[in-house]
Amino acid sequence: MEMKELHQFDGTDLLKMIEQKALKTEEVIAHYKAVIDRKNPVLNAVVHKTYDEKAEEGKFQGLPFLIKDLNAMKSHPLSFGSKIMEGFEAATDDVMVRRFKQAGLTIVGKSNTPEFGFTPATESVHLGFTKNPWNLEYSPGGSSGGAAAAVASGMVPFAHASDGGGSIRIPASNCGLFGLKPTRGRTPFSMRLNSFAVSHALTRSVRDSAALLDALEGPQVGDLFATPQREGAYASSLDKELRPLKIAYLADFGELMDIEDDVIRAVNKTAQLCESLGHHVEIDYPDFDLHRFMDAFVTVWVVGGALAVKEAARMNEKVPSKESLEKMLYTLIEKASGYSALEYEKARVYLATESLKVHQFFEKYDVLLTPVNSKSALPLGSYNGEEKTIDEILAVSAQYAHLSPVANVTGQPAMSVPLYWNDKNVPIGSHFMGRFGEERTLFKLAAQLEKAKPWWKRYEEIM
């Protein structure tokens, strides 16, 4: 087999060929390193190469992988996309990096992220902007934008991603990938930001995502939330029959939010596709105040974010300043200092109370279908944190990424499925949210959609 043909295969197929001796692990790793060297100067998806890393024995041995540059990897830079972390190297692997290594993955680099992962566009002033491989004038999204650009363009078959407000699903939507945010507690999660953020991966195929979650699943010592129960492996359940689901969907939010026409069309077509597959689809949405919900989310996010930045800077023996942080992050710290403890707790309790209404909605429905974002991928520079204050950044987010944080707050699983592209050749994902602990239902639905409207051939355009 010619190595240039490897882009035709997902990780699952590559593993089969390695097991059957049709490929050597060294050949596979060398191929993907060469693709990184060739494509990264244009896309700026990989910010630190770790080519000397050796793989441990494990299920995915022989396959290359990227770690998002928000996670500590022993003896390698941990920059958080920020000048304030310049020169810092991690002393140990964090729990997610250990899980990926134990799965046998060869970590070949760290992927780009916005400064401290705080925007849905990967526009780090310190490490440079990441470009969308489908259209270089647009953003791949964020904060896992480096990972998304790398996977979509064939630098790696899949990559680590994390999601504290849509950071798996937004870049999945913008880059035509499959991206599932697991249930809170399914994988180890951070205590920062009220435990909104979870880790998993960005993949091209549904089955790769399911197989990776099988390898990653399980709590870490000290988790404050119980790990949701499951029955058997996700990957082996994808071909099993899916019962007809009751799906609520809403594409046009009217006066509540301005959704662009191409996004509305994509979600409406997805609803029609689900109906054609035998599912019951009807227009509905949880009865709660989305704007007030997001205001409370922002309060928790700003305060928790400021603390995270200060603690990271302290690790590098630095003090946050206008010179060491982008304008966005420096003004975020100023904004956070204006909140009282009472305001923070009021916001946190409000989110918990409103989350109950969302969970009750899922007593009636199996799945909720909505847009991922109000618009398709934004032009590069829309989130430039060097020029914009945190309030200006939040204003952009309120018009773009107002929907995805709901699943982070409630802890429910949610996914972006790449079913449609617009006339600018930019992908538009369809967002599905499931019941707490029911990733299996989402995986099976995604596999059904992948079979009905396969997206795999599209990648040949940018490989």
ABEGO torsion letter per residue (X at the ends): XBAAAAAABBAAAAAAAAAAGABBAAAAAAAAAAAAAAAAAAAGABABBBAABBBBBEAABGBBBBBBAABBBBGBBBAGGBAAABGBBBABBBAAAAAAAAAGBBBAEBBBBBBGGABABBBBAAAEBBBBAABAABBAEOAAAAAAAAAAAGABABBBBBBAAGAAAAAAAAAGBBBBBBBBGABBBBABGGGABBBBBBBABAAAAAAAAAAABEBBBGBABBBBBBBEBAAAAAABBBBBBBBBBBABAEAABBBBAAAAAAAAAAAAAAAAAGBBBBBBBBBBBAAAAAAAAAAAAAAAAAAAAAAAAAAAGBBBBAAABBAAAAAAAAAAAABBAAAAAAAAAAAAAAAAAAAAAAAABABBBBBABABBBBBBGAABAAABBAAAAAAAAAAABAAAAAAAAAGBBBBBBBABBBAAGBBBBBBBBBBBGBAAAAAAAAAAAAAABBAAAAAAAAX
